[in-house]
Amino acid sequence: MKKNAKIIIAAAVVVVAIVGIIAGILIANNGNKDPLIGSWANGSYIYTFNEDGTCSYAYSGAGAMECTYETDGDKISILYTENTVPFETTYRIEGNTLTVVDSFGNDTNYTRK
């Protein structure tokens, strides 16, 4: 009886350790979710990036411009539906702040919604 109890306890400890390791990996990788995914606001301007590579850029009171995007390291390429040439720039995410370099070379900050 004591031998069976030791085996059960050892198996439970192994299961708990494995679950802990998996949970730690998922938390560290944010579930492998790209940190860019979600909505980002700068005043009345809102970018929304979706997991499937689609996005939108909206201004409060006006319609949204639909777009697609691709990232490569710190570079982002955004192709708005009405355009044939993508807007290409760099970006970075620090905490809840997305910083995009605008077409004039200035940093523009967006806050996660």
BAROBA-9635 format. One record per residue (C-alpha): residue number from 1; residue in three letters; chain; x, y, z. Coordinates in nm, 2 decimals, padded with zeros to 4 digits, always signed. Example, Ala and Ser with C-alpha at 12.3 -4.5 7.8 and 13.67 -1.06 7.14 Angstrom:
BEGIN
<fivo num="1" residuo="ala" cadena="A" u="+01.23" v="-00.45" w="+00.78"/>
<fivo num="2" residuo="ser" cadena="A" u="+01.37" v="-00.11" w="+00.71"/>
END
This chain:
BEGIN
<fivo num="1" residuo="met" cadena="A" u="+00.00" v="+00.00" w="+00.00"/>
<fivo num="2" residuo="lys" cadena="A" u="+00.28" v="+00.24" w="+00.09"/>
<fivo num="3" residuo="lys" cadena="A" u="+00.45" v="+00.17" w="-00.24"/>
<fivo num="4" residuo="asn" cadena="A" u="+00.14" v="+00.26" w="-00.44"/>
<fivo num="5" residuo="ala" cadena="A" u="+00.10" v="+00.58" w="-00.25"/>
<fivo num="6" residuo="lys" cadena="A" u="+00.46" v="+00.69" w="-00.32"/>
<fivo num="7" residuo="ile" cadena="A" u="+00.40" v="+00.61" w="-00.70"/>
<fivo num="8" residuo="ile" cadena="A" u="+00.08" v="+00.82" w="-00.70"/>
<fivo num="9" residuo="ile" cadena="A" u="+00.25" v="+01.11" w="-00.52"/>
<fivo num="10" residuo="ala" cadena="A" u="+00.55" v="+01.10" w="-00.76"/>
<fivo num="11" residuo="ala" cadena="A" u="+00.32" v="+01.09" w="-01.06"/>
<fivo num="12" residuo="ala" cadena="A" u="+00.12" v="+01.39" w="-00.92"/>
<fivo num="13" residuo="val" cadena="A" u="+00.44" v="+01.59" w="-00.87"/>
<fivo num="14" residuo="val" cadena="A" u="+00.55" v="+01.51" w="-01.23"/>
<fivo num="15" residuo="val" cadena="A" u="+00.22" v="+01.62" w="-01.37"/>
<fivo num="16" residuo="val" cadena="A" u="+00.22" v="+01.94" w="-01.16"/>
<fivo num="17" residuo="ala" cadena="A" u="+00.57" v="+02.02" w="-01.28"/>
<fivo num="18" residuo="ile" cadena="A" u="+00.49" v="+01.97" w="-01.64"/>
<fivo num="19" residuo="val" cadena="A" u="+00.17" v="+02.19" w="-01.62"/>
<fivo num="20" residuo="gly" cadena="A" u="+00.38" v="+02.46" w="-01.45"/>
<fivo num="21" residuo="ile" cadena="A" u="+00.65" v="+02.45" w="-01.72"/>
<fivo num="22" residuo="ile" cadena="A" u="+00.38" v="+02.47" w="-02.00"/>
<fivo num="23" residuo="ala" cadena="A" u="+00.21" v="+02.76" w="-01.83"/>
<fivo num="24" residuo="gly" cadena="A" u="+00.54" v="+02.94" w="-01.78"/>
<fivo num="25" residuo="ile" cadena="A" u="+00.62" v="+02.90" w="-02.15"/>
<fivo num="26" residuo="leu" cadena="A" u="+00.27" v="+03.02" w="-02.26"/>
<fivo num="27" residuo="ile" cadena="A" u="+00.29" v="+03.32" w="-02.03"/>
<fivo num="28" residuo="ala" cadena="A" u="+00.65" v="+03.41" w="-02.15"/>
<fivo num="29" residuo="asn" cadena="A" u="+00.54" v="+03.38" w="-02.51"/>
<fivo num="30" residuo="asn" cadena="A" u="+00.21" v="+03.56" w="-02.46"/>
<fivo num="31" residuo="gly" cadena="A" u="+00.06" v="+03.24" w="-02.60"/>
<fivo num="32" residuo="asn" cadena="A" u="+00.27" v="+03.30" w="-02.92"/>
<fivo num="33" residuo="lys" cadena="A" u="+00.05" v="+03.60" w="-02.99"/>
<fivo num="34" residuo="asp" cadena="A" u="+00.22" v="+03.89" w="-03.18"/>
<fivo num="35" residuo="pro" cadena="A" u="+00.23" v="+04.19" w="-02.94"/>
<fivo num="36" residuo="leu" cadena="A" u="+00.12" v="+04.41" w="-03.23"/>
<fivo num="37" residuo="ile" cadena="A" u="-00.22" v="+04.24" w="-03.24"/>
<fivo num="38" residuo="gly" cadena="A" u="-00.50" v="+04.46" w="-03.11"/>
<fivo num="39" residuo="ser" cadena="A" u="-00.61" v="+04.82" w="-03.12"/>
<fivo num="40" residuo="trp" cadena="A" u="-00.38" v="+05.12" w="-03.07"/>
<fivo num="41" residuo="ala" cadena="A" u="-00.50" v="+05.48" w="-03.02"/>
<fivo num="42" residuo="asn" cadena="A" u="-00.35" v="+05.82" w="-03.07"/>
<fivo num="43" residuo="gly" cadena="A" u="-00.61" v="+06.07" w="-02.98"/>
<fivo num="44" residuo="ser" cadena="A" u="-00.89" v="+06.01" w="-03.23"/>
<fivo num="45" residuo="tyr" cadena="A" u="-00.68" v="+05.79" w="-03.46"/>
<fivo num="46" residuo="ile" cadena="A" u="-00.70" v="+05.41" w="-03.41"/>
<fivo num="47" residuo="tyr" cadena="A" u="-00.50" v="+05.13" w="-03.57"/>
<fivo num="48" residuo="thr" cadena="A" u="-00.64" v="+04.78" w="-03.53"/>
<fivo num="49" residuo="phe" cadena="A" u="-00.41" v="+04.49" w="-03.63"/>
<fivo num="50" residuo="asn" cadena="A" u="-00.56" v="+04.14" w="-03.66"/>
<fivo num="51" residuo="glu" cadena="A" u="-00.39" v="+03.80" w="-03.64"/>
<fivo num="52" residuo="asp" cadena="A" u="-00.48" v="+03.73" w="-04.01"/>
<fivo num="53" residuo="gly" cadena="A" u="-00.27" v="+04.02" w="-04.14"/>
<fivo num="54" residuo="thr" cadena="A" u="-00.56" v="+04.25" w="-04.20"/>
<fivo num="55" residuo="cys" cadena="A" u="-00.59" v="+04.59" w="-04.03"/>
<fivo num="56" residuo="ser" cadena="A" u="-00.78" v="+04.91" w="-04.03"/>
<fivo num="57" residuo="tyr" cadena="A" u="-00.70" v="+05.28" w="-03.96"/>
<fivo num="58" residuo="ala" cadena="A" u="-00.98" v="+05.49" w="-03.83"/>
<fivo num="59" residuo="tyr" cadena="A" u="-01.04" v="+05.85" w="-03.74"/>
<fivo num="60" residuo="ser" cadena="A" u="-01.32" v="+05.92" w="-03.49"/>
<fivo num="61" residuo="gly" cadena="A" u="-01.62" v="+06.04" w="-03.68"/>
<fivo num="62" residuo="ala" cadena="A" u="-01.50" v="+05.91" w="-04.02"/>
<fivo num="63" residuo="gly" cadena="A" u="-01.49" v="+05.57" w="-04.17"/>
<fivo num="64" residuo="ala" cadena="A" u="-01.20" v="+05.33" w="-04.13"/>
<fivo num="65" residuo="met" cadena="A" u="-00.95" v="+05.26" w="-04.41"/>
<fivo num="66" residuo="glu" cadena="A" u="-00.90" v="+04.89" w="-04.45"/>
<fivo num="67" residuo="cys" cadena="A" u="-00.55" v="+04.75" w="-04.49"/>
<fivo num="68" residuo="thr" cadena="A" u="-00.32" v="+04.45" w="-04.48"/>
<fivo num="69" residuo="tyr" cadena="A" u="+00.02" v="+04.45" w="-04.31"/>
<fivo num="70" residuo="glu" cadena="A" u="+00.34" v="+04.24" w="-04.28"/>
<fivo num="71" residuo="thr" cadena="A" u="+00.61" v="+04.27" w="-04.02"/>
<fivo num="72" residuo="asp" cadena="A" u="+00.98" v="+04.17" w="-04.04"/>
<fivo num="73" residuo="gly" cadena="A" u="+01.17" v="+04.25" w="-03.72"/>
<fivo num="74" residuo="asp" cadena="A" u="+01.12" v="+04.62" w="-03.65"/>
<fivo num="75" residuo="lys" cadena="A" u="+00.99" v="+04.69" w="-04.00"/>
<fivo num="76" residuo="ile" cadena="A" u="+00.62" v="+04.71" w="-04.09"/>
<fivo num="77" residuo="ser" cadena="A" u="+00.46" v="+04.74" w="-04.44"/>
<fivo num="78" residuo="ile" cadena="A" u="+00.10" v="+04.86" w="-04.45"/>
<fivo num="79" residuo="leu" cadena="A" u="-00.10" v="+04.84" w="-04.77"/>
<fivo num="80" residuo="tyr" cadena="A" u="-00.42" v="+05.04" w="-04.76"/>
<fivo num="81" residuo="thr" cadena="A" u="-00.70" v="+04.91" w="-04.98"/>
<fivo num="82" residuo="glu" cadena="A" u="-00.72" v="+05.22" w="-05.20"/>
<fivo num="83" residuo="asn" cadena="A" u="-00.34" v="+05.23" w="-05.26"/>
<fivo num="84" residuo="thr" cadena="A" u="-00.11" v="+05.02" w="-05.48"/>
<fivo num="85" residuo="val" cadena="A" u="+00.22" v="+05.10" w="-05.29"/>
<fivo num="86" residuo="pro" cadena="A" u="+00.25" v="+05.01" w="-04.92"/>
<fivo num="87" residuo="phe" cadena="A" u="+00.36" v="+05.25" w="-04.65"/>
<fivo num="88" residuo="glu" cadena="A" u="+00.68" v="+05.10" w="-04.51"/>
<fivo num="89" residuo="thr" cadena="A" u="+00.84" v="+05.22" w="-04.19"/>
<fivo num="90" residuo="thr" cadena="A" u="+00.98" v="+05.10" w="-03.86"/>
<fivo num="91" residuo="tyr" cadena="A" u="+00.80" v="+05.04" w="-03.53"/>
<fivo num="92" residuo="arg" cadena="A" u="+00.86" v="+04.93" w="-03.18"/>
<fivo num="93" residuo="ile" cadena="A" u="+00.65" v="+04.83" w="-02.88"/>
<fivo num="94" residuo="glu" cadena="A" u="+00.74" v="+04.91" w="-02.53"/>
<fivo num="95" residuo="gly" cadena="A" u="+00.48" v="+04.81" w="-02.27"/>
<fivo num="96" residuo="asn" cadena="A" u="+00.15" v="+04.95" w="-02.39"/>
<fivo num="97" residuo="thr" cadena="A" u="+00.30" v="+05.20" w="-02.63"/>
<fivo num="98" residuo="leu" cadena="A" u="+00.34" v="+05.14" w="-03.01"/>
<fivo num="99" residuo="thr" cadena="A" u="+00.58" v="+05.38" w="-03.17"/>
<fivo num="100" residuo="val" cadena="A" u="+00.56" v="+05.42" w="-03.55"/>
<fivo num="101" residuo="val" cadena="A" u="+00.78" v="+05.64" w="-03.75"/>
<fivo num="102" residuo="asp" cadena="A" u="+00.55" v="+05.85" w="-03.97"/>
<fivo num="103" residuo="ser" cadena="A" u="+00.61" v="+05.96" w="-04.33"/>
<fivo num="104" residuo="phe" cadena="A" u="+00.79" v="+06.27" w="-04.21"/>
<fivo num="105" residuo="gly" cadena="A" u="+01.04" v="+06.07" w="-04.00"/>
<fivo num="106" residuo="asn" cadena="A" u="+00.88" v="+06.16" w="-03.67"/>
<fivo num="107" residuo="asp" cadena="A" u="+00.79" v="+05.91" w="-03.39"/>
<fivo num="108" residuo="thr" cadena="A" u="+00.41" v="+05.88" w="-03.34"/>
<fivo num="109" residuo="asn" cadena="A" u="+00.30" v="+05.70" w="-03.03"/>
<fivo num="110" residuo="tyr" cadena="A" u="-00.02" v="+05.49" w="-02.99"/>
<fivo num="111" residuo="thr" cadena="A" u="-00.15" v="+05.35" w="-02.67"/>
<fivo num="112" residuo="arg" cadena="A" u="-00.30" v="+05.00" w="-02.65"/>
<fivo num="113" residuo="lys" cadena="A" u="-00.67" v="+05.01" w="-02.61"/>
END
